[in-house]
Amino acid sequence: PLEMSAKKPVPFLRQIVPVRKKVQRDPRFDDLSGEYKPEIFMKTYSFLDSIKKQEKEMVQKQLKKCRNMEQKEKLQRLLNRMTQQEQAQKKQQKLRERELSLKRQQRELAKQGKKPFFLKKSEKRKLELAEKYAELKRSGKLESFLNKKRKRNAIKDKRHLPSQKNL
């Protein structure tokens, strides 16, 4: 800083040399990083899937070899987390594909000159349920799924019924 005499009064608008402040930026919310497009992201980082698969196989091998119960439990939890992440990713991919197909249909209808029709959230849910039903039927797990659903609903209904001690 510039040294000034203490006897002289300080001018009202003194020129101070500005210090450049380092601006921290978060690439998730910054425009400089570009727009997030999940399709491009998935294509760019698709190599990670193969790495994850290798890691999962490695963990499975370690789990078979392991004798220590604590270590075995840790590895089992890790394996469960990996499979859950994989399932969640597949589910998200299916949802994205379904939305893209709906958008394509809307574009085709618009090209034909028809008015665009957008599904409500409830309609989308119904379509998703129908798809899940078809998938379960194909895999042969429909009956067990429906039994579980019935049991769950029965428990809910019992909860809402007045109990004996309330009477």
Secondary structure, 3 states (H helix, E strand, C coil): CCCCCCCCCCCCCCCCCCCCCCCCCCCCCCHHHCCCCHHHHHHHCCHHHHHHHHHHHHHHHHHHHCCCHHHHHHHHHHHHHHHHHHHHHHHHHHHHHHHHHHHHHHHHHHHCCCCCCCCCHHHHHHHHHHHHHHHHHHHCCHHHHHHHHHHHHHHHHHHHCCCCCCC
